[in-house]
C-alpha cells in the first residue's frame, strides 16, 4: 500500500525509530551496479526531504557515470551497535548537475560537522562542481530490534 504520492508507507508515515535514522548523522550507504556490471557501495551524507533522499557527489566521481546509465539504487541507513535499527530504500535516481556545491551538501556539512566546521569545509571546497542525486523511493523497509522487529517490515 502506498500513499497518494507513491511513497512507501515506511517513509510516508515513519516510526520514531525511522525518523531518528532519517535525521541522524549516520552516513547513508548508496549501492548501485556499475557500467561493468560490478556492484558498488559508497557511504554518503544525505538528507531526507519528506518524499525523496538527497545525496550529493562531486561531478568527477565514478558513480556519476554509472548512475547515468541505470536508474535503480538501494540505500541503507543503519546503526552500528546492538540493538540494530535500519531503514532500507530502493528507488530510482534523478541527477542534477551544478556549477558549485549543492545546497543540500552545504546543509549536510552543517549537520554532520557542525556550523563552524561545516562552513569552513565548504569554503575550502570552493566552487567544486557537484551532482545532486535525488532518490525517489519505490520500496522501503524499516527494522528496529529494540522494538522486536527482527525481520523488519516490508512495503512493496
Secondary structure by P-SEA (a helix, b strand, c coil): cccccccccccccccaaaaaaaacccbbbbbbbccccbbbbbbbbbbbcccbbbbbbccccaaaaaaaacccbbbbbbbccccccbbbbbbbbbbbbbccccaaaaaaaaaaccaaaaaaaaaaacccbbbbbbbbcccbbbbbcccccccccccc
